Amino acid sequence: MKRVMQKRWVRILVRTAVIGLTLVALTTAIYNWWAAGQKKEAIARARAAGLPLTVEEFTAGMPPDEQNFARRGIVGTLEDEYAVRSNGAVDPASAKGRFQAVGDYDVKRALNRKLKDRDKPTDFSMLPDDGAYGKTPGSFLKEFDRRHSGLIGELQANLNLPYSRRRFVPEGFRGGVALVDLNEGFGLDSRRFVDGMLLRAEAALLTGDSVKATESLEMIARMAETVGSRGTMVSVLVEFVSFRSIHRPLKLGIQGQQWTAKDLERVSAALSRCDLRDAVKRGIESEVLMAQVWEGLNEDRKRFSPKEFSYSFGGDNAPVTDWILEKGRTLIPSGFFDQCATGAINRVIEGSAVAKRPETLTQWWKEAEKMSQAYESKGKLGRLTHTFPGAAVLLKRGTNALVNVQLDIAACEIERFRLEHGHYPESLDQLPNHAGIDPLHGTPFRYEKSDQSFHLYSIGPDGVDDGGKEEQGAQIDQKDWIW
């Protein structure tokens, strides 16, 4: 060994290795110090902006259970059941089982199989020949209510409570990295309930029972509000989808002149009850809790996986980067986790500031596009710590949801005007409570009428009137957003 060390090239190699390791250690220490300072500054900015930085702060201000639809009766029981992880079969008699049964997948598949034209009423003759629902709207409604009248009655008993806000985390939640264990089964499974109530609403309209149809849409709207009230990004996005689903039966009923003025007043009130702007703001703010997750992962490296956190990284890392993050996670500097936490906080500060602005929603859309472009410009390596801008998704989807809800409210008021006066209004200025104002631009929606129908639309984010022509693809991607 002594002879080996006496060789000049060996001594040079050892010195080089020592110098290299010293430089790596020094660089790592400097990086960790710098990243910790960046996180500290980001936390100070978040505090100055009034953002909640802990689970306790985010969940403060819960309304009393006796005034809270989300915590009363079967809805409160339902959320408690979802808070308990279970891989076993769902008990049909449980709250979870009863809600899931409302959306019968076999029925939905049978009815959607040939439902090519979404503007036409559901063809209930497509129901299975040997099914209990029969093959008419009347037989479907009768069997549906026989099965679910108890659940419907329990929901209606609390439907008009003044508040609906879910718990963000279950009781006894330990916080930190455990945030990644939270799921949104309640919200995602609520789509089954919504699907069933949509069919009930349509069947009721086709049988002339607009009161039951109205009840169905009211329950969908309240459950949508309840799902989104948790405040996570996923729950708010599910809320948007549920509110949008009300559009189909509402439009079919207006086109068929099947609603009464009282029905439309109730539907309009149900749509107006929820503050979607606040839902967007809370959804954005909840993402700041990812900082706690990164802190927890720094302490518990075994929980860290780039696959599990593909949302934060944008899901498009290079294979070498994935290998380093997965196999070398114990060697990753703590500064990396601090920098990821900083990225999460900064994106929330940026998004929350936009969501709080009182301007028209055009500004939401423009700022969301800037956030997305800034993220894309970082490149794959830069995106590791920049954090995917979830705020951009919520701002864009929220803009679309707010416009669509206002279009539905405007349509309700237009039809109510026709029922009262015998003809459609000459302009949207004749509608009450500024119902015809497009929140995207602060100007009236585009409106054209004939003796038997009307055409209503928003000119979309670009502010250019393209004539209200419907195009292929998702509505949010179209030039004009048509009712």
FITI-315091 format. One line per field, with one value per residue (C-alpha): residue number from 1; residue in one letter; chain; x, y, z. Coordinates in Angstrom, 2 decimals. Example, Ala and Ser with C-alpha at 12.3 -4.5 7.8 and 13.67 -1.06 7.14 Angstrom:
// residues 2
n = c(1,2);
res = c(A,S);
chain = c(A,A);
east = c(12.30,13.67);
north = c(-4.50,-1.06);
up = c(7.80,7.14);
// end
This chain:
// residues 483
n = c(1,2,3,4,5,6,7,8,9,10,11,12,13,14,15,16,17,18,19,20,21,22,23,24,25,26,27,28,29,30,31,32,33,34,35,36,37,38,39,40,41,42,43,44,45,46,47,48,49,50,51,52,53,54,55,56,57,58,59,60,61,62,63,64,65,66,67,68,69,70,71,72,73,74,75,76,77,78,79,80,81,82,83,84,85,86,87,88,89,90,91,92,93,94,95,96,97,98,99,100,101,102,103,104,105,106,107,108,109,110,111,112,113,114,115,116,117,118,119,120,121,122,123,124,125,126,127,128,129,130,131,132,133,134,135,136,137,138,139,140,141,142,143,144,145,146,147,148,149,150,151,152,153,154,155,156,157,158,159,160,161,162,163,164,165,166,167,168,169,170,171,172,173,174,175,176,177,178,179,180,181,182,183,184,185,186,187,188,189,190,191,192,193,194,195,196,197,198,199,200,201,202,203,204,205,206,207,208,209,210,211,212,213,214,215,216,217,218,219,220,221,222,223,224,225,226,227,228,229,230,231,232,233,234,235,236,237,238,239,240,241,242,243,244,245,246,247,248,249,250,251,252,253,254,255,256,257,258,259,260,261,262,263,264,265,266,267,268,269,270,271,272,273,274,275,276,277,278,279,280,281,282,283,284,285,286,287,288,289,290,291,292,293,294,295,296,297,298,299,300,301,302,303,304,305,306,307,308,309,310,311,312,313,314,315,316,317,318,319,320,321,322,323,324,325,326,327,328,329,330,331,332,333,334,335,336,337,338,339,340,341,342,343,344,345,346,347,348,349,350,351,352,353,354,355,356,357,358,359,360,361,362,363,364,365,366,367,368,369,370,371,372,373,374,375,376,377,378,379,380,381,382,383,384,385,386,387,388,389,390,391,392,393,394,395,396,397,398,399,400,401,402,403,404,405,406,407,408,409,410,411,412,413,414,415,416,417,418,419,420,421,422,423,424,425,426,427,428,429,430,431,432,433,434,435,436,437,438,439,440,441,442,443,444,445,446,447,448,449,450,451,452,453,454,455,456,457,458,459,460,461,462,463,464,465,466,467,468,469,470,471,472,473,474,475,476,477,478,479,480,481,482,483);
res = c(M,K,R,V,M,Q,K,R,W,V,R,I,L,V,R,T,A,V,I,G,L,T,L,V,A,L,T,T,A,I,Y,N,W,W,A,A,G,Q,K,K,E,A,I,A,R,A,R,A,A,G,L,P,L,T,V,E,E,F,T,A,G,M,P,P,D,E,Q,N,F,A,R,R,G,I,V,G,T,L,E,D,E,Y,A,V,R,S,N,G,A,V,D,P,A,S,A,K,G,R,F,Q,A,V,G,D,Y,D,V,K,R,A,L,N,R,K,L,K,D,R,D,K,P,T,D,F,S,M,L,P,D,D,G,A,Y,G,K,T,P,G,S,F,L,K,E,F,D,R,R,H,S,G,L,I,G,E,L,Q,A,N,L,N,L,P,Y,S,R,R,R,F,V,P,E,G,F,R,G,G,V,A,L,V,D,L,N,E,G,F,G,L,D,S,R,R,F,V,D,G,M,L,L,R,A,E,A,A,L,L,T,G,D,S,V,K,A,T,E,S,L,E,M,I,A,R,M,A,E,T,V,G,S,R,G,T,M,V,S,V,L,V,E,F,V,S,F,R,S,I,H,R,P,L,K,L,G,I,Q,G,Q,Q,W,T,A,K,D,L,E,R,V,S,A,A,L,S,R,C,D,L,R,D,A,V,K,R,G,I,E,S,E,V,L,M,A,Q,V,W,E,G,L,N,E,D,R,K,R,F,S,P,K,E,F,S,Y,S,F,G,G,D,N,A,P,V,T,D,W,I,L,E,K,G,R,T,L,I,P,S,G,F,F,D,Q,C,A,T,G,A,I,N,R,V,I,E,G,S,A,V,A,K,R,P,E,T,L,T,Q,W,W,K,E,A,E,K,M,S,Q,A,Y,E,S,K,G,K,L,G,R,L,T,H,T,F,P,G,A,A,V,L,L,K,R,G,T,N,A,L,V,N,V,Q,L,D,I,A,A,C,E,I,E,R,F,R,L,E,H,G,H,Y,P,E,S,L,D,Q,L,P,N,H,A,G,I,D,P,L,H,G,T,P,F,R,Y,E,K,S,D,Q,S,F,H,L,Y,S,I,G,P,D,G,V,D,D,G,G,K,E,E,Q,G,A,Q,I,D,Q,K,D,W,I,W);
chain = c(A,A,A,A,A,A,A,A,A,A,A,A,A,A,A,A,A,A,A,A,A,A,A,A,A,A,A,A,A,A,A,A,A,A,A,A,A,A,A,A,A,A,A,A,A,A,A,A,A,A,A,A,A,A,A,A,A,A,A,A,A,A,A,A,A,A,A,A,A,A,A,A,A,A,A,A,A,A,A,A,A,A,A,A,A,A,A,A,A,A,A,A,A,A,A,A,A,A,A,A,A,A,A,A,A,A,A,A,A,A,A,A,A,A,A,A,A,A,A,A,A,A,A,A,A,A,A,A,A,A,A,A,A,A,A,A,A,A,A,A,A,A,A,A,A,A,A,A,A,A,A,A,A,A,A,A,A,A,A,A,A,A,A,A,A,A,A,A,A,A,A,A,A,A,A,A,A,A,A,A,A,A,A,A,A,A,A,A,A,A,A,A,A,A,A,A,A,A,A,A,A,A,A,A,A,A,A,A,A,A,A,A,A,A,A,A,A,A,A,A,A,A,A,A,A,A,A,A,A,A,A,A,A,A,A,A,A,A,A,A,A,A,A,A,A,A,A,A,A,A,A,A,A,A,A,A,A,A,A,A,A,A,A,A,A,A,A,A,A,A,A,A,A,A,A,A,A,A,A,A,A,A,A,A,A,A,A,A,A,A,A,A,A,A,A,A,A,A,A,A,A,A,A,A,A,A,A,A,A,A,A,A,A,A,A,A,A,A,A,A,A,A,A,A,A,A,A,A,A,A,A,A,A,A,A,A,A,A,A,A,A,A,A,A,A,A,A,A,A,A,A,A,A,A,A,A,A,A,A,A,A,A,A,A,A,A,A,A,A,A,A,A,A,A,A,A,A,A,A,A,A,A,A,A,A,A,A,A,A,A,A,A,A,A,A,A,A,A,A,A,A,A,A,A,A,A,A,A,A,A,A,A,A,A,A,A,A,A,A,A,A,A,A,A,A,A,A,A,A,A,A,A,A,A,A,A,A,A,A,A,A,A,A,A,A,A,A,A,A,A,A,A,A,A,A,A,A,A,A,A,A,A,A,A,A,A,A,A,A,A,A,A,A,A,A,A,A,A,A,A,A,A,A);
east = c(0.00,2.90,4.50,1.25,0.85,4.39,3.49,2.95,-0.22,-1.87,-1.11,-2.55,-5.68,-6.21,-5.70,-8.10,-10.70,-10.30,-10.60,-13.61,-15.40,-14.63,-16.07,-19.18,-19.67,-19.10,-21.42,-24.09,-23.83,-24.09,-27.03,-28.84,-28.22,-29.46,-32.58,-33.46,-33.21,-35.43,-38.06,-37.94,-38.49,-41.36,-43.06,-42.72,-44.31,-47.14,-47.76,-47.81,-50.34,-52.59,-52.28,-53.02,-49.82,-50.98,-53.86,-55.21,-55.23,-56.77,-59.60,-60.38,-63.87,-65.90,-69.62,-71.57,-72.55,-76.25,-76.13,-73.78,-75.26,-71.93,-71.93,-75.62,-77.42,-76.39,-73.93,-71.88,-72.01,-70.90,-67.78,-66.90,-67.07,-64.78,-62.28,-61.71,-59.64,-61.25,-60.45,-63.35,-66.80,-69.10,-72.06,-75.21,-76.91,-74.10,-74.22,-71.51,-73.44,-76.68,-75.05,-73.18,-76.37,-78.00,-75.72,-76.44,-73.61,-75.58,-78.41,-76.04,-74.21,-77.48,-78.74,-75.47,-74.82,-76.76,-76.89,-74.93,-76.82,-76.47,-79.18,-81.87,-83.75,-82.55,-84.19,-85.39,-86.49,-82.79,-83.03,-82.52,-85.56,-85.43,-84.51,-86.53,-86.65,-88.87,-88.41,-90.22,-89.46,-92.45,-91.39,-87.82,-88.91,-91.24,-88.57,-85.85,-87.93,-88.93,-85.28,-83.95,-86.86,-85.32,-82.01,-83.76,-85.91,-82.88,-81.08,-84.08,-84.53,-81.23,-81.02,-81.65,-79.20,-77.20,-73.75,-72.10,-68.42,-66.57,-63.65,-60.34,-58.84,-60.39,-60.25,-56.93,-55.02,-51.28,-50.38,-47.10,-46.27,-49.50,-51.27,-50.41,-52.51,-55.67,-58.05,-61.06,-63.17,-66.14,-65.95,-65.08,-67.84,-70.29,-70.35,-72.35,-74.95,-75.02,-75.47,-78.45,-80.11,-79.62,-81.55,-84.24,-84.52,-84.86,-87.38,-89.42,-89.47,-90.59,-93.46,-94.53,-93.31,-91.18,-91.22,-89.25,-86.93,-86.32,-85.67,-83.12,-81.18,-81.26,-79.74,-77.04,-76.14,-75.95,-73.84,-71.55,-71.11,-70.46,-67.80,-65.92,-66.16,-63.29,-61.03,-58.56,-57.77,-59.41,-62.57,-63.03,-62.55,-65.16,-67.48,-67.11,-67.99,-71.06,-72.37,-71.85,-73.90,-77.01,-76.93,-78.31,-81.65,-82.08,-81.67,-83.86,-86.63,-86.36,-86.35,-89.40,-91.06,-91.54,-90.47,-92.74,-91.63,-91.35,-89.17,-86.79,-86.64,-85.57,-82.98,-81.55,-81.32,-79.56,-77.01,-76.47,-76.01,-72.41,-69.53,-67.35,-64.85,-64.19,-63.95,-61.19,-59.35,-59.52,-58.46,-55.38,-54.56,-54.77,-51.78,-49.57,-49.82,-47.53,-44.76,-45.55,-45.40,-41.93,-40.73,-42.07,-40.45,-37.11,-37.41,-38.82,-37.04,-38.61,-41.92,-40.44,-41.01,-41.02,-43.89,-46.04,-45.25,-45.45,-48.09,-45.53,-42.89,-45.28,-44.94,-42.37,-38.93,-36.01,-35.29,-31.93,-33.65,-36.23,-33.46,-31.60,-34.77,-35.82,-32.56,-30.50,-33.20,-31.21,-28.37,-30.55,-29.60,-32.18,-32.06,-33.89,-36.90,-36.75,-36.64,-39.67,-41.51,-40.53,-41.81,-45.17,-45.51,-44.53,-47.02,-49.79,-48.86,-48.97,-52.25,-54.01,-53.22,-54.91,-57.95,-58.55,-58.66,-62.10,-61.59,-63.41,-62.43,-60.49,-57.61,-57.82,-57.47,-54.55,-52.61,-53.24,-51.74,-48.69,-48.21,-48.40,-45.97,-43.51,-43.62,-43.08,-40.12,-38.24,-37.34,-37.46,-34.70,-36.07,-39.54,-38.24,-38.32,-40.53,-43.68,-46.53,-48.86,-52.07,-53.39,-53.38,-55.64,-58.06,-58.15,-58.93,-61.43,-62.93,-63.38,-65.21,-67.36,-68.36,-69.35,-71.34,-73.23,-74.07,-75.24,-77.57,-78.88,-79.44,-81.30,-83.54,-84.38,-85.02,-87.50,-89.12,-89.57,-91.27,-93.61,-94.60,-94.87,-95.64,-92.51,-88.74,-87.07,-85.87,-82.50,-80.75,-81.06,-84.64,-83.42,-83.26,-80.12,-77.76,-78.34,-77.31,-73.83,-70.90,-68.43,-65.65,-65.82,-68.32,-70.54,-73.85,-73.79,-74.57,-78.29,-80.53,-84.18,-86.97,-90.60,-89.86,-86.26,-83.18,-79.43,-77.17,-73.37,-70.21,-67.63,-64.95,-61.54,-60.25,-63.01,-63.87,-67.44,-67.25,-71.00,-71.72,-70.92,-70.54,-67.33,-65.99,-64.21,-64.54,-66.40,-63.48,-61.35,-63.93,-63.82,-67.29,-68.80,-72.34,-75.24);
north = c(0.00,2.31,1.66,2.40,5.72,6.69,6.64,10.12,9.42,7.80,10.83,13.12,10.93,10.96,14.71,15.23,13.00,14.84,18.21,16.99,15.63,18.81,20.90,18.69,18.98,22.74,23.20,21.08,23.07,26.35,25.02,23.83,27.19,29.11,26.92,27.17,30.96,30.95,28.91,31.21,34.23,32.49,31.68,35.32,36.48,33.96,35.22,38.80,37.77,36.24,32.67,29.74,27.71,24.88,22.43,24.11,27.53,26.20,24.45,27.30,28.77,25.60,26.35,24.59,21.05,21.75,24.46,22.59,20.43,18.65,17.44,16.71,13.41,11.00,13.38,13.69,9.92,9.47,11.59,9.82,6.49,7.73,8.95,5.29,3.45,0.18,-2.22,-4.53,-4.67,-1.74,-2.52,-1.69,-0.46,1.99,5.64,4.91,1.98,3.94,6.86,4.64,2.74,5.93,5.82,2.39,1.76,-0.86,1.61,4.40,2.20,1.06,4.62,6.10,3.39,5.20,8.66,10.28,13.59,15.23,17.77,15.12,13.62,10.28,7.32,5.26,2.48,1.57,0.20,-3.59,-5.66,-7.66,-4.74,-3.53,0.01,-0.84,0.94,4.26,7.49,6.82,3.29,4.44,7.29,5.03,2.38,4.94,6.65,3.31,2.44,5.81,7.70,7.32,8.84,11.63,12.46,12.60,14.96,17.23,17.51,19.40,20.88,24.48,24.67,27.91,26.33,23.38,22.86,19.58,18.85,19.20,16.32,13.67,14.02,12.96,13.66,13.85,16.24,16.63,13.98,12.17,14.75,12.54,9.77,11.85,10.82,12.37,9.22,11.19,13.67,11.24,8.82,11.71,11.55,8.35,10.15,13.02,10.65,9.00,12.29,13.62,10.66,11.21,14.87,13.98,11.20,13.57,16.22,13.65,12.58,16.15,16.22,19.35,19.56,16.31,17.47,20.69,18.77,16.63,19.62,21.29,18.18,18.00,21.66,21.24,18.10,19.84,22.72,20.22,18.32,21.51,22.91,20.69,23.06,20.74,21.14,17.81,18.49,21.91,20.46,17.78,20.56,22.33,19.14,18.52,22.05,21.71,18.51,20.48,22.20,19.28,18.65,22.39,23.13,20.23,21.47,25.04,23.95,21.80,24.57,22.09,24.28,26.55,29.99,28.66,25.76,28.11,30.42,27.48,26.23,29.73,30.09,26.71,27.76,31.14,29.74,28.57,31.05,29.52,32.37,31.46,27.79,28.63,30.71,27.94,25.33,27.37,28.10,24.43,23.73,25.67,22.67,20.85,22.70,20.56,17.46,18.35,19.00,15.60,13.88,15.40,13.68,10.42,9.73,6.27,7.97,9.93,8.71,10.74,8.57,9.44,13.12,13.26,16.01,18.28,17.55,17.77,14.05,14.33,13.87,12.33,8.65,9.63,12.19,9.62,7.16,9.72,10.72,7.11,5.26,8.08,9.70,9.31,11.32,14.18,17.41,18.76,21.94,20.14,19.55,23.13,24.40,22.27,23.67,27.18,26.50,25.33,28.41,30.82,29.33,29.70,33.30,34.09,32.27,33.48,37.11,36.66,34.86,37.68,40.39,41.91,42.37,40.44,36.83,37.75,38.60,35.14,33.55,35.73,35.23,31.47,31.32,33.26,30.79,27.82,29.42,30.25,26.63,25.27,27.61,26.06,22.88,19.44,20.05,23.42,21.98,19.71,22.53,25.10,23.08,22.53,25.58,24.02,27.56,27.94,24.91,26.16,29.69,28.49,25.83,28.22,30.89,28.41,27.14,30.65,31.63,28.42,28.82,32.42,31.30,28.80,31.49,33.86,31.14,30.55,34.24,34.46,31.58,33.05,36.30,34.40,32.63,35.95,38.10,35.60,36.42,36.49,39.72,42.13,42.42,40.99,44.37,43.34,40.50,41.03,41.16,41.64,37.99,38.61,39.96,37.84,37.61,37.01,40.54,42.45,43.03,41.34,37.87,37.67,37.02,36.39,35.38,34.09,33.39,29.86,29.87,31.91,31.69,32.66,32.62,34.20,35.46,33.51,34.45,36.05,38.69,38.16,37.40,34.43,34.23,31.64,28.71,25.39,23.52,20.05,19.32,20.51,23.75,25.34,25.02,26.66,30.29,31.12,29.45,28.55,27.87);
up = c(0.00,0.90,-2.49,-4.25,-2.44,-3.36,-7.01,-8.31,-10.30,-7.27,-5.10,-7.79,-8.02,-4.24,-4.01,-6.88,-5.20,-1.88,-3.58,-5.57,-2.53,-0.61,-3.44,-3.59,0.18,0.08,-2.91,-1.25,1.97,0.06,-1.96,1.18,2.87,-0.17,-0.61,3.09,2.80,-0.29,1.54,4.54,2.30,0.48,3.79,4.85,1.56,2.00,5.53,4.27,1.60,4.27,2.99,5.32,5.69,7.95,7.92,11.06,9.41,6.22,8.06,10.46,10.49,10.00,10.48,13.26,12.30,12.84,10.13,7.79,5.02,4.58,8.19,8.68,8.24,5.55,3.88,7.07,7.52,3.91,4.36,7.61,5.77,3.01,5.62,6.58,3.99,2.92,0.10,0.84,-0.71,0.01,2.27,0.22,3.41,4.24,3.20,0.64,-0.78,-0.99,-2.81,-5.25,-6.07,-7.38,-10.42,-11.86,-14.35,-16.31,-16.83,-17.84,-20.35,-21.91,-22.30,-23.55,-26.11,-28.82,-27.31,-30.13,-30.17,-26.76,-27.61,-27.84,-24.88,-23.52,-25.22,-22.26,-24.63,-24.74,-21.19,-20.88,-21.81,-18.59,-16.31,-13.35,-14.71,-17.66,-20.96,-20.54,-18.66,-16.40,-15.47,-14.89,-12.60,-10.62,-10.00,-9.33,-6.64,-5.14,-4.69,-3.58,-2.02,1.46,0.39,-1.52,1.51,3.81,1.44,1.01,4.78,5.04,1.55,2.59,5.48,5.22,4.90,3.24,4.00,4.25,6.51,4.73,6.70,8.97,12.73,14.23,11.01,11.68,8.86,6.96,4.40,5.29,3.10,0.13,1.67,1.46,-1.29,-2.95,-3.16,-1.83,-4.70,-7.46,-6.46,-6.27,-10.05,-9.77,-7.68,-10.18,-13.13,-11.48,-10.53,-14.07,-15.44,-12.81,-13.83,-17.49,-16.87,-14.70,-17.44,-20.04,-17.78,-17.07,-13.46,-13.52,-9.71,-9.38,-12.13,-10.21,-6.99,-8.82,-10.14,-6.71,-5.13,-7.81,-7.26,-3.47,-3.72,-6.24,-3.79,-1.00,-2.95,-3.83,-0.30,0.82,-1.07,-2.80,-6.46,-7.33,-5.33,-6.96,-10.47,-9.71,-8.54,-11.90,-13.80,-11.64,-12.14,-15.88,-15.96,-14.90,-18.28,-20.33,-18.57,-17.99,-21.70,-22.79,-20.49,-21.76,-25.38,-24.70,-22.64,-19.78,-16.85,-14.82,-13.66,-10.10,-11.26,-13.03,-10.04,-7.86,-10.35,-10.76,-6.96,-6.68,-9.30,-7.63,-4.12,-4.56,-4.71,-7.42,-7.22,-3.60,-4.57,-7.05,-4.45,-1.84,-4.37,-5.22,-1.58,-0.60,-2.84,-0.44,1.89,-0.54,1.28,4.33,2.16,0.89,4.42,5.47,2.50,3.40,6.77,5.40,2.10,1.78,1.03,-1.87,-5.41,-8.64,-9.89,-6.89,-7.34,-11.13,-10.71,-9.03,-11.66,-14.60,-15.30,-18.07,-16.51,-18.35,-17.48,-15.92,-13.69,-12.61,-11.81,-9.67,-7.81,-7.27,-6.57,-5.14,-3.03,0.20,-1.36,-2.61,-0.82,1.60,-0.45,-3.24,-0.98,0.32,-3.26,-4.19,-1.15,-2.22,-5.73,-4.36,-2.13,-4.91,-7.37,-4.77,-3.94,-7.65,-8.30,-5.17,-6.00,-9.38,-7.92,-5.42,-8.07,-8.64,-12.37,-15.08,-15.66,-18.78,-16.46,-14.89,-18.29,-19.39,-16.16,-16.28,-19.77,-18.57,-15.70,-18.06,-20.52,-17.72,-16.58,-20.11,-20.63,-17.70,-19.52,-17.95,-15.43,-14.37,-13.82,-11.08,-8.54,-10.31,-9.46,-11.89,-11.83,-10.55,-10.14,-13.94,-14.30,-11.65,-13.04,-16.56,-15.56,-13.03,-15.69,-17.90,-15.01,-13.89,-17.43,-17.93,-14.65,-15.55,-19.01,-17.32,-14.95,-17.87,-19.77,-16.74,-16.60,-20.34,-20.13,-17.02,-18.95,-21.78,-19.36,-17.79,-20.92,-23.67,-25.66,-25.22,-24.05,-26.71,-24.94,-21.92,-20.21,-19.36,-17.14,-13.35,-11.19,-14.17,-15.08,-18.70,-17.93,-19.06,-16.13,-18.63,-20.05,-17.89,-20.93,-21.94,-23.43,-27.13,-27.56,-30.55,-30.46,-32.64,-31.82,-30.58,-29.36,-28.53,-29.05,-26.15,-25.91,-24.56,-27.03,-25.19,-23.78,-26.99,-26.89,-30.56,-31.61,-33.98,-34.45,-31.78,-34.03,-32.27,-33.06,-32.42,-29.17,-25.60,-25.07,-23.21,-26.37,-28.65,-29.77,-28.46,-25.39,-26.35,-24.00);
// end
